[in-house]
């Protein structure tokens, strides 16, 4: 059995799609800046957290401090075999 779409049904569907489109457009203009600010703040906390200068004590102008990192380099001599390659002409 073959069914045909009525003009009223097609028009109603198109109007519903247009209304949904414009509602989403308006809502995105309202909430997109808030969402971007939230994402930027979270990224700043995640990536800038260890490097924030807020945790450091205040220093007088001209004061110099040197932070030394202990030399804890250790090489693993048991890495593998050394293979000497020769060029073949």
PyMOL CGO cylinders between C-alpha atoms (Angstrom):
from pymol import cmd
from pymol.cgo import CYLINDER

trace = [
    CYLINDER, 0.00, 0.00, 0.00, 1.45, 3.34, -1.06, 0.3, 1, 1, 1, 1, 1, 1,
    CYLINDER, 1.45, 3.34, -1.06, 1.17, 6.36, 1.23, 0.3, 1, 1, 1, 1, 1, 1,
    CYLINDER, 1.17, 6.36, 1.23, 1.71, 9.97, 0.24, 0.3, 1, 1, 1, 1, 1, 1,
    CYLINDER, 1.71, 9.97, 0.24, 2.84, 12.80, 2.49, 0.3, 1, 1, 1, 1, 1, 1,
    CYLINDER, 2.84, 12.80, 2.49, 0.37, 15.60, 2.91, 0.3, 1, 1, 1, 1, 1, 1,
    CYLINDER, 0.37, 15.60, 2.91, 1.42, 19.19, 2.37, 0.3, 1, 1, 1, 1, 1, 1,
    CYLINDER, 1.42, 19.19, 2.37, 0.40, 20.08, 5.93, 0.3, 1, 1, 1, 1, 1, 1,
    CYLINDER, 0.40, 20.08, 5.93, 2.58, 17.31, 7.39, 0.3, 1, 1, 1, 1, 1, 1,
    CYLINDER, 2.58, 17.31, 7.39, 5.62, 18.37, 5.33, 0.3, 1, 1, 1, 1, 1, 1,
    CYLINDER, 5.62, 18.37, 5.33, 5.11, 22.03, 6.27, 0.3, 1, 1, 1, 1, 1, 1,
    CYLINDER, 5.11, 22.03, 6.27, 4.73, 21.11, 9.95, 0.3, 1, 1, 1, 1, 1, 1,
    CYLINDER, 4.73, 21.11, 9.95, 7.95, 19.05, 9.88, 0.3, 1, 1, 1, 1, 1, 1,
    CYLINDER, 7.95, 19.05, 9.88, 9.89, 21.87, 8.18, 0.3, 1, 1, 1, 1, 1, 1,
    CYLINDER, 9.89, 21.87, 8.18, 8.60, 24.39, 10.73, 0.3, 1, 1, 1, 1, 1, 1,
    CYLINDER, 8.60, 24.39, 10.73, 9.58, 22.13, 13.64, 0.3, 1, 1, 1, 1, 1, 1,
    CYLINDER, 9.58, 22.13, 13.64, 13.09, 21.76, 12.20, 0.3, 1, 1, 1, 1, 1, 1,
    CYLINDER, 13.09, 21.76, 12.20, 13.41, 25.54, 11.74, 0.3, 1, 1, 1, 1, 1, 1,
    CYLINDER, 13.41, 25.54, 11.74, 12.20, 26.24, 15.28, 0.3, 1, 1, 1, 1, 1, 1,
    CYLINDER, 12.20, 26.24, 15.28, 14.65, 23.75, 16.76, 0.3, 1, 1, 1, 1, 1, 1,
    CYLINDER, 14.65, 23.75, 16.76, 17.46, 25.25, 14.65, 0.3, 1, 1, 1, 1, 1, 1,
    CYLINDER, 17.46, 25.25, 14.65, 16.78, 28.82, 15.80, 0.3, 1, 1, 1, 1, 1, 1,
    CYLINDER, 16.78, 28.82, 15.80, 16.33, 27.80, 19.46, 0.3, 1, 1, 1, 1, 1, 1,
    CYLINDER, 16.33, 27.80, 19.46, 19.70, 26.02, 19.40, 0.3, 1, 1, 1, 1, 1, 1,
    CYLINDER, 19.70, 26.02, 19.40, 21.27, 29.02, 17.68, 0.3, 1, 1, 1, 1, 1, 1,
    CYLINDER, 21.27, 29.02, 17.68, 20.02, 31.41, 20.37, 0.3, 1, 1, 1, 1, 1, 1,
    CYLINDER, 20.02, 31.41, 20.37, 21.01, 29.07, 23.20, 0.3, 1, 1, 1, 1, 1, 1,
    CYLINDER, 21.01, 29.07, 23.20, 24.49, 28.59, 21.74, 0.3, 1, 1, 1, 1, 1, 1,
    CYLINDER, 24.49, 28.59, 21.74, 25.00, 32.37, 21.66, 0.3, 1, 1, 1, 1, 1, 1,
    CYLINDER, 25.00, 32.37, 21.66, 24.08, 32.52, 25.33, 0.3, 1, 1, 1, 1, 1, 1,
    CYLINDER, 24.08, 32.52, 25.33, 25.95, 29.47, 26.63, 0.3, 1, 1, 1, 1, 1, 1,
    CYLINDER, 25.95, 29.47, 26.63, 28.95, 29.21, 24.27, 0.3, 1, 1, 1, 1, 1, 1,
    CYLINDER, 28.95, 29.21, 24.27, 30.96, 32.02, 25.96, 0.3, 1, 1, 1, 1, 1, 1,
    CYLINDER, 30.96, 32.02, 25.96, 30.30, 30.49, 29.37, 0.3, 1, 1, 1, 1, 1, 1,
    CYLINDER, 30.30, 30.49, 29.37, 31.41, 27.08, 28.13, 0.3, 1, 1, 1, 1, 1, 1,
    CYLINDER, 31.41, 27.08, 28.13, 34.57, 28.51, 26.55, 0.3, 1, 1, 1, 1, 1, 1,
    CYLINDER, 34.57, 28.51, 26.55, 35.46, 30.38, 29.75, 0.3, 1, 1, 1, 1, 1, 1,
    CYLINDER, 35.46, 30.38, 29.75, 34.97, 27.20, 31.77, 0.3, 1, 1, 1, 1, 1, 1,
    CYLINDER, 34.97, 27.20, 31.77, 37.14, 25.13, 29.42, 0.3, 1, 1, 1, 1, 1, 1,
    CYLINDER, 37.14, 25.13, 29.42, 39.87, 27.81, 29.36, 0.3, 1, 1, 1, 1, 1, 1,
    CYLINDER, 39.87, 27.81, 29.36, 39.89, 28.04, 33.16, 0.3, 1, 1, 1, 1, 1, 1,
    CYLINDER, 39.89, 28.04, 33.16, 40.13, 24.26, 33.54, 0.3, 1, 1, 1, 1, 1, 1,
    CYLINDER, 40.13, 24.26, 33.54, 42.95, 24.08, 30.97, 0.3, 1, 1, 1, 1, 1, 1,
    CYLINDER, 42.95, 24.08, 30.97, 44.77, 26.86, 32.80, 0.3, 1, 1, 1, 1, 1, 1,
    CYLINDER, 44.77, 26.86, 32.80, 44.49, 24.97, 36.06, 0.3, 1, 1, 1, 1, 1, 1,
    CYLINDER, 44.49, 24.97, 36.06, 45.62, 21.72, 34.49, 0.3, 1, 1, 1, 1, 1, 1,
    CYLINDER, 45.62, 21.72, 34.49, 48.57, 23.02, 32.46, 0.3, 1, 1, 1, 1, 1, 1,
    CYLINDER, 48.57, 23.02, 32.46, 49.59, 26.04, 34.52, 0.3, 1, 1, 1, 1, 1, 1,
    CYLINDER, 49.59, 26.04, 34.52, 49.19, 24.42, 37.94, 0.3, 1, 1, 1, 1, 1, 1,
    CYLINDER, 49.19, 24.42, 37.94, 52.79, 23.38, 38.57, 0.3, 1, 1, 1, 1, 1, 1,
    CYLINDER, 52.79, 23.38, 38.57, 54.13, 26.62, 37.12, 0.3, 1, 1, 1, 1, 1, 1,
    CYLINDER, 54.13, 26.62, 37.12, 52.05, 29.11, 39.05, 0.3, 1, 1, 1, 1, 1, 1,
    CYLINDER, 52.05, 29.11, 39.05, 54.09, 31.74, 40.84, 0.3, 1, 1, 1, 1, 1, 1,
    CYLINDER, 54.09, 31.74, 40.84, 51.46, 31.97, 43.59, 0.3, 1, 1, 1, 1, 1, 1,
    CYLINDER, 51.46, 31.97, 43.59, 53.08, 29.14, 45.54, 0.3, 1, 1, 1, 1, 1, 1,
    CYLINDER, 53.08, 29.14, 45.54, 56.46, 30.85, 45.68, 0.3, 1, 1, 1, 1, 1, 1,
    CYLINDER, 56.46, 30.85, 45.68, 57.21, 33.20, 48.59, 0.3, 1, 1, 1, 1, 1, 1,
    CYLINDER, 57.21, 33.20, 48.59, 57.50, 36.88, 47.79, 0.3, 1, 1, 1, 1, 1, 1,
    CYLINDER, 57.50, 36.88, 47.79, 61.05, 38.11, 47.25, 0.3, 1, 1, 1, 1, 1, 1,
    CYLINDER, 61.05, 38.11, 47.25, 62.52, 41.54, 47.42, 0.3, 1, 1, 1, 1, 1, 1,
    CYLINDER, 62.52, 41.54, 47.42, 63.62, 43.19, 44.21, 0.3, 1, 1, 1, 1, 1, 1,
    CYLINDER, 63.62, 43.19, 44.21, 67.17, 42.24, 43.33, 0.3, 1, 1, 1, 1, 1, 1,
    CYLINDER, 67.17, 42.24, 43.33, 67.24, 39.17, 45.56, 0.3, 1, 1, 1, 1, 1, 1,
    CYLINDER, 67.24, 39.17, 45.56, 68.73, 36.15, 43.82, 0.3, 1, 1, 1, 1, 1, 1,
    CYLINDER, 68.73, 36.15, 43.82, 68.03, 32.55, 44.70, 0.3, 1, 1, 1, 1, 1, 1,
    CYLINDER, 68.03, 32.55, 44.70, 69.50, 29.47, 43.10, 0.3, 1, 1, 1, 1, 1, 1,
    CYLINDER, 69.50, 29.47, 43.10, 67.63, 26.20, 43.33, 0.3, 1, 1, 1, 1, 1, 1,
    CYLINDER, 67.63, 26.20, 43.33, 69.86, 23.22, 42.66, 0.3, 1, 1, 1, 1, 1, 1,
    CYLINDER, 69.86, 23.22, 42.66, 68.48, 19.95, 41.50, 0.3, 1, 1, 1, 1, 1, 1,
    CYLINDER, 68.48, 19.95, 41.50, 70.49, 17.01, 42.78, 0.3, 1, 1, 1, 1, 1, 1,
    CYLINDER, 70.49, 17.01, 42.78, 72.31, 15.09, 40.09, 0.3, 1, 1, 1, 1, 1, 1,
    CYLINDER, 72.31, 15.09, 40.09, 70.61, 11.72, 40.16, 0.3, 1, 1, 1, 1, 1, 1,
    CYLINDER, 70.61, 11.72, 40.16, 71.57, 10.59, 36.68, 0.3, 1, 1, 1, 1, 1, 1,
    CYLINDER, 71.57, 10.59, 36.68, 72.23, 6.93, 36.52, 0.3, 1, 1, 1, 1, 1, 1,
    CYLINDER, 72.23, 6.93, 36.52, 72.97, 5.12, 33.33, 0.3, 1, 1, 1, 1, 1, 1,
    CYLINDER, 72.97, 5.12, 33.33, 71.94, 1.60, 32.80, 0.3, 1, 1, 1, 1, 1, 1,
    CYLINDER, 71.94, 1.60, 32.80, 74.99, -0.24, 31.48, 0.3, 1, 1, 1, 1, 1, 1,
    CYLINDER, 74.99, -0.24, 31.48, 72.92, -3.33, 30.90, 0.3, 1, 1, 1, 1, 1, 1,
    CYLINDER, 72.92, -3.33, 30.90, 70.98, -1.92, 27.98, 0.3, 1, 1, 1, 1, 1, 1,
    CYLINDER, 70.98, -1.92, 27.98, 71.95, -4.38, 25.28, 0.3, 1, 1, 1, 1, 1, 1,
    CYLINDER, 71.95, -4.38, 25.28, 74.67, -5.43, 22.89, 0.3, 1, 1, 1, 1, 1, 1,
    CYLINDER, 74.67, -5.43, 22.89, 76.64, -2.93, 20.83, 0.3, 1, 1, 1, 1, 1, 1,
    CYLINDER, 76.64, -2.93, 20.83, 76.67, -3.76, 17.13, 0.3, 1, 1, 1, 1, 1, 1,
    CYLINDER, 76.67, -3.76, 17.13, 79.38, -2.25, 14.95, 0.3, 1, 1, 1, 1, 1, 1,
    CYLINDER, 79.38, -2.25, 14.95, 78.17, -1.66, 11.43, 0.3, 1, 1, 1, 1, 1, 1,
    CYLINDER, 78.17, -1.66, 11.43, 80.46, -1.49, 8.42, 0.3, 1, 1, 1, 1, 1, 1,
    CYLINDER, 80.46, -1.49, 8.42, 79.66, 0.11, 5.08, 0.3, 1, 1, 1, 1, 1, 1,
    CYLINDER, 79.66, 0.11, 5.08, 79.66, -2.22, 2.12, 0.3, 1, 1, 1, 1, 1, 1,
    CYLINDER, 79.66, -2.22, 2.12, 80.68, -0.73, -1.21, 0.3, 1, 1, 1, 1, 1, 1,
]
cmd.load_cgo(trace, "trace")
